[in-house]
Amino acid sequence: MRNIERIGKLSIVISVLLLTAGMLTFSFKPTRAKVVSFETIALKQNGYLGGKQGAGQRGGAAMKWNSVEYEYTIRNSSYRSNFYGFKLPIYNLQKLEYGNDVTAFICPFAPGFSVLSRGPSILSIGFLLIGFGMFSLKAWLSKYTQ
């Protein structure tokens, strides 16, 4: 029971941190950046699950996400970053190809930190739901384990 409560508290703390960090990106200043590297990474499962063929061997869909590296200049200093934002970079609103100009959002007090996408991730809500779910599970289990 104690572990359920710890998981719940940890999930809520992670949620609040992700939500706060994502919201702080709205204060970041936009600047022009250039994509220096871009690739779509595909992960296909190969192997066995409980003696059954894995999804990759059955022709299952691959999980894909984008990896990007970009550079920008602030006050005659060049910086490189590969941080997309506090979101899952499964889809991109900007056209990310090598050599393209994109808008990067720069932290005002640490110009070496930037994101390509402002705002919090849906993951923060997921962690919040897991946290409250753990507390609900603990309350429900406590009725039957006394």
DAPEGI-V674921 format. One record per residue. N is the residue number from 1. RES is the residue in one letter. PHI is phi in whole degrees, 0 to 359 (999 if undefined). OMEGA is omega in whole degrees, -180 to 180 (* if undefined). D_LAST is the distance of its C-alpha to the last C-alpha in Angstrom with 2 decimals. Layout:
[[N,RES,PHI,OMEGA,D_LAST] [N,RES,PHI,OMEGA,D_LAST]]
This chain:
[[1,M,999,-179,11.54] [2,R,294,179,14.24] [3,N,293,178,16.93] [4,I,298,179,16.10] [5,E,295,179,16.60] [6,R,296,178,19.75] [7,I,298,178,21.13] [8,G,298,179,20.68] [9,K,295,180,22.48] [10,L,298,179,25.14] [11,S,297,180,25.84] [12,I,292,178,26.38] [13,V,297,178,28.65] [14,I,300,179,30.64] [15,S,299,-179,31.01] [16,V,295,179,32.37] [17,L,296,178,34.72] [18,L,296,-180,36.09] [19,L,295,180,36.55] [20,T,295,180,38.31] [21,A,298,179,40.53] [22,G,295,179,41.48] [23,M,291,179,42.35] [24,L,296,-179,44.46] [25,T,294,177,46.69] [26,F,290,177,48.11] [27,S,269,-180,49.94] [28,F,288,-177,51.57] [29,K,270,179,55.33] [30,P,285,174,56.80] [31,T,212,-180,59.45] [32,R,276,178,61.35] [33,A,226,179,60.21] [34,K,238,178,61.55] [35,V,287,179,59.57] [36,V,254,179,60.57] [37,S,202,178,58.26] [38,F,210,174,56.30] [39,E,207,174,54.74] [40,T,260,-178,52.28] [41,I,262,179,49.90] [42,A,243,179,48.67] [43,L,245,-180,45.89] [44,K,245,-177,45.97] [45,Q,285,171,43.47] [46,N,231,179,45.04] [47,G,132,-174,43.27] [48,Y,238,176,40.89] [49,L,240,178,37.39] [50,G,61,179,35.97] [51,G,86,178,39.49] [52,K,262,178,40.47] [53,Q,294,177,43.11] [54,G,288,-177,42.05] [55,A,301,-180,42.90] [56,G,295,-180,45.95] [57,Q,281,178,47.42] [58,R,269,-178,46.96] [59,G,84,-180,48.81] [60,G,292,-178,45.76] [61,A,287,177,46.25] [62,A,274,174,46.31] [63,M,275,-176,44.24] [64,K,237,171,46.79] [65,W,209,-176,46.87] [66,N,259,174,49.70] [67,S,240,-176,50.63] [68,V,224,171,53.18] [69,E,232,-177,55.02] [70,Y,221,179,57.18] [71,E,230,-179,59.42] [72,Y,209,-179,60.58] [73,T,238,176,62.78] [74,I,231,179,62.05] [75,R,48,178,64.78] [76,N,64,174,66.71] [77,S,243,179,63.70] [78,S,267,179,62.40] [79,Y,227,173,58.74] [80,R,235,179,56.95] [81,S,214,173,53.45] [82,N,232,-178,51.39] [83,F,271,-178,48.46] [84,Y,283,-178,48.09] [85,G,152,180,45.54] [86,F,269,180,41.83] [87,K,227,172,41.82] [88,L,280,-178,41.86] [89,P,278,179,45.61] [90,I,286,176,45.41] [91,Y,229,-178,48.07] [92,N,235,176,50.63] [93,L,275,179,52.39] [94,Q,260,176,55.32] [95,K,282,-176,57.73] [96,L,254,174,56.98] [97,E,222,-178,59.87] [98,Y,306,177,61.81] [99,G,88,-180,64.23] [100,N,287,172,62.87] [101,D,277,177,62.43] [102,V,227,175,58.94] [103,T,262,174,57.40] [104,A,254,180,55.19] [105,F,250,-170,53.30] [106,I,257,175,53.77] [107,C,295,-175,51.62] [108,P,297,-178,53.96] [109,F,256,176,53.24] [110,A,214,-173,52.85] [111,P,296,176,55.37] [112,G,283,180,54.27] [113,F,253,-179,51.01] [114,S,214,176,51.41] [115,V,224,174,49.78] [116,L,264,-178,51.35] [117,S,227,179,48.77] [118,R,278,171,47.39] [119,G,103,-179,43.98] [120,P,279,179,40.31] [121,S,268,173,38.86] [122,I,295,178,36.70] [123,L,300,-179,34.47] [124,S,297,178,33.37] [125,I,289,178,31.92] [126,G,298,178,30.26] [127,F,296,178,28.52] [128,L,296,179,27.47] [129,L,296,177,25.95] [130,I,297,180,24.11] [131,G,300,180,22.75] [132,F,292,176,21.53] [133,G,296,178,20.24] [134,M,295,178,18.04] [135,F,293,177,16.57] [136,S,294,178,16.10] [137,L,297,179,14.48] [138,K,298,179,12.00] [139,A,296,-179,11.26] [140,W,292,179,11.11] [141,L,293,-178,8.85] [142,S,294,177,6.25] [143,K,294,-173,6.38] [144,Y,257,-177,5.91] [145,T,246,-179,3.79] [146,Q,274,*,0.00]]
